[in-house]
Amino acid sequence: MLNLSTTKSKVNIMKIGILGAGFVGRAVAKLATRAGHQVMLSNSRGPQTLFSLKPMLGCETGTAAQAATFGDIVVIAVPLTAIGQLPVAELAGKPVIDAVNYYPERDGQVPELDQQATTTSEYLAGFLPGAKITKAFNAIRMTDLETDGLPAGDPQRRALPLAGDDAETKTIVAGLYDAFGFDTLDAGTLSEGWRFERGMPCYCVPMTRDELKTALEGAERGEL
């Protein structure tokens, strides 16, 4: 059931582990360090390949397992094809942000997702038993994430969606959205995450909270 609401933010300083050092991982790392959080960035090739990013972004670097252990919350920002390589044991019980999108032209065909029998976040959850997953940071271009933030209360402030089953994780994510300059719209449980997957009306489209609410409510499966 769709249950759109505004999730209250939580602004405590945290350790954030990021798995994936592409556009998403680097953008979140940059904004999180700017907001005062401690960040460890990782990729599948090892921290030595991130040598130049450490001083550039002001973050730590490590292996995927180290970043997962380091983080009070962990961002998954890898291609869908790489989720089978994630450090499962280190992520068990952790609050996890799922920023993964499904692109068949990049990831190959995944029948469950092609048939819309599940969502990308529920698919990820099948690889990470025990992780407290919230879908977020997937429905905005990273260049926009770095430039579109506005102060709270601005009538033009852009809103970003999230979905998940763990209330505490959603509150933490809402705090990050707010710190980065965005309002939050809670789309409900993890199973409702399809409403802002690739191809949906709000995907990577700037919207205020009211506009986003309308787009999420009006989303229909079968639009891909």
Order of alpha helices (4+ residues) and beta strands (2+ residues): beta-alpha-beta-alpha-beta-alpha-beta-alpha-beta-alpha-alpha-alpha-beta-alpha-beta-alpha-beta-alpha
